[in-house]
Amino acid sequence: MPWGHCQFFLLDPDGNRLRFAPLIERGRSAHHRLPDFAHGMNGAIEHRPLGVVCLRPQPTRSTRMSKVYTVAVLVGSLRKASINRKLALALADLAPESLKLEIVEVGDLPLYDEDIDGPSAPTQYLRFRDQLKAADALLFVSPEYNRSIPAPLKNAIDVGSRPYGQSAFSGKPGAVITASPGAMGGFGSNHHIRQCMVFLDVPLMQQPEAYLGGAATLFDEKGKPSEGVRPFLQKFIDTYAGWVERHAGGR
């Protein structure tokens, strides 16, 4: 049907009509004849029967991200002044409003032993699994010990993945960032964590890869990141927020 003598209805995201204005000239592009109040809006034209053309605003990123996702953060170092704990706290400070990062402690978990698991499992096992299950997403922040995963974190992965068939990790979107005083930035640990998560059905963010070498110089005494590394950390956590939204949004 021609655009002439149509009416424009401005709809809110719920479909409620806000305002309207008639088109005067026939045959002109609808975009040339939008009512003044509609120009510059983030919307889409819907050409409907009965001479009605609707402008329906599309959800913006801010409206789509109104949900807050809880992220279980697993830190691979137990040291009080750990570089990676500082890194985890820095990421929590930089995270957008759509993410709530919470460190889930792993240091009190007994070494995994199937003989003590089951209905009468240690309370530390049950607490840890419940915290993982309650989270929407996962974030691993770890150093590298002997080119692999630190023992406390590997034990936590084993505890969280058991009993068999009841993994608390399965299906939750995740990411890995490693930091080390050495030049390689925890590369070996990073990829061993990834290998475990592939088996545990955790969709891990692939880019940006995050290996922070020389990490002892990246934070001040209060744990604040230097201006040199801050932009990368911001990019990492912002990209991760999008990853979580895509993969956890329908859960």
N, C-alpha and C positions, 0 to 999 in steps of 0.2 A: 504494500500500500504506500502511497506517497506520504512524505513527511508533512505537507501543508495541512494546516488546521488541526494538527495533532495537539495533544496536551502533554506537558512534561510533569511527571510526578516525582518528587524527590523522596526516596524511601530511606528509612533508617535500616541498620543491619537486620532488624527483626521484621522488616516488611511494612512498617507503619508509614502512612503517607504524611509528609511534613508540609510541603508547599507545591504549587503548580503554576504554570504560565503557558498561554497558548502560543503556537507558532503562527506567524503572520503570512509568510511567503511560502508558496508551494515550490517544491523541487530543489530547495536549498539543502545543503548538508546539515544534518541535525546538529553537528558540533558547532556550525556557524551560528545557529539560532538558539543555543542554550540560554536559558534565562540567566541574568547576571549573577544571581546568588549561587548558581551551579558551577560557574567557571572556576577552574583550578582544583576541583574536588577530585579525590581519588575514587573513581567510580567506574561503572560499566553501563553502557546503554542497553536497555531491553526494549525491543520493538514489539509491542503487544497488539492484539486485535482491538477493534472498536476505537481506533484512533488514539491509543494511549502509548506514549513512549516513556519508559521509566528509567530514571538514573538511580542505580542502586550502589551506594558506597561499598567498596570492597574492604574487608578487614585489613587493617594496617598491622605491621609487625608488633606494635605496642598492644593492640587489642588481642592478637593471637597469643601473645606471651603473658597473658594475665595470670595463667596458672603458675604456681611456684613449685618447682621440682626439687625434691630432697635428694642430695647426692651424698652417698656414703664414701668418705675419703679414707683410704687405707695407706698409712705411712709405714714405709719399710724399715725405718730406723727407730730404735728405742731410746736413743740418747736424748737427754733433756734439751741440750743446745743443738739438736740435729738440724743440719742445713735443710733437709727435706721437710721437717716439721715447719720450719720458717717458710719454706716454699708453699706448703699446703695452706698456711694461714694467710700468706700474701695473695694466693689465688682466691681464697674466700673473701678477702677485702675487695678484690678487683672484679668479682663475679657480678654479672647483671642481676637485676631484681628477680629474674625468672628462676634463678638457682639459689638454693640454700645448702651450702657445704657444711657437713658435720663430720669431724674426725671420729672414726670408729676404732677404738683402741684394740690392739692385737697382742700387747705384751703380756697379758695375764692368761692367755689361752694355754692350757696344758698341751704338750705334744700330742698330736692326733694318735689315738689308739682305739681301734675298733672294739677292743675288749671293754672299754669304759663308756662307749657310745650306746645310743639306743634310748629307751624310755627313761632310764636313770642317768642320762648323760650329765657331765659336769655343768653346773649353772653357767660357767663362762661360755661353754659351747652354745647353750640355749640362748643366752643373752646376745652373743655375737650373731647367730643366725637370725634372730628376730630383728635385730637392727638392719641387717642386710635386706631382709624381706620387706621391711617397712620403707626402704629407700626406693626411689624411682630410677636411680642411676648410680654408677660407680666411677671413682677416680682413684688411680693408683699413683702414689708419689713415693719414689724410692731411690735409694742409692744402689750401688752395685758392690757385691762382695764376691771376690774371686770369679769375676766375669759372669755372675749369676744372681739369682734372687736371694736377698737376705733371709736367713732361716726363720725369723719371726713372721715375715710376710708369706713365705711359702707354707708355713704351718697354718696360717690363717686361711689361705686358699684351700688347703686340704680340709680344714674344719668346716668351712662354709659350703663346700661341695658335697658334704656327706650328711646323712646316710645316702647311699647310692640311689639315684633317681629322685632325690629331694634337694637338689642343689639350690642354694639361696641366690646364686649368681645368674641363673639361666634367664636369657632374654633381656636383661637390663643393659641399656647402652653404657659404654664405658670409654675411658681414655687413660693413657699412660704418659707420665712425665717423669724423667729421671734426672737426678743431679748428683754430681760427684766433684771432689776437688781435682780429680784427674782430668786429662784432656779429652777422654772419650765420653764423658758425661753419662756414664751408666748405660752405654749401648747394649751390653750383654744382658743386663738385668731387664732392660726395657723389652727386648725381644723374647726373653724367656717368659716374662709375664704375658706377653701377647700369645705365645704358644699355648700356655695354660688356658687363656680365655677363649681361644678358638675351640678347644675341646669342650669348654663349659658353656658354649652357645651365647657368648657375650659379644654383641656387635661393637667393635672398637673403632673409634675415630682414627682415620689413617693419616690425615694431614691437619695441621702441621705436625711433623715429627718433632719430638721435644727431648733433646739431650743437652743438659746444661753442664758444660765442662768448666773447670776453674771456678766452681760454684762457691768456694769459700770466700771469694771476694765480691759476691753478688748481693749480699745483704749486710746491713749495718748491725750494730749491737742490739737494736730494738727489733730486728727482723724485717725491716723495711727494704724492699728491693731497690737496687740502684737504678738510676735513670737510664742506664744502658740496657738493662734487661727488661725493664717495666713494659715497654711497648710490645715485646714478644709475648710476655705473660698475658697482657691484655688481649692480644690477638688469639692466643691459645684458648683462654677461657671464654671469649665471645664466640669463637667457632664451636667450641664444645657445647655452649648453650644451644646453638642451632641444631647440633647433632642430637642432643637430648630431646629437644622439642620434636624432631622428626621421628625418633625411634620410640620415645616414651609417651608421645601425645595420645596414642590410641590405646594405651594399656589401661 
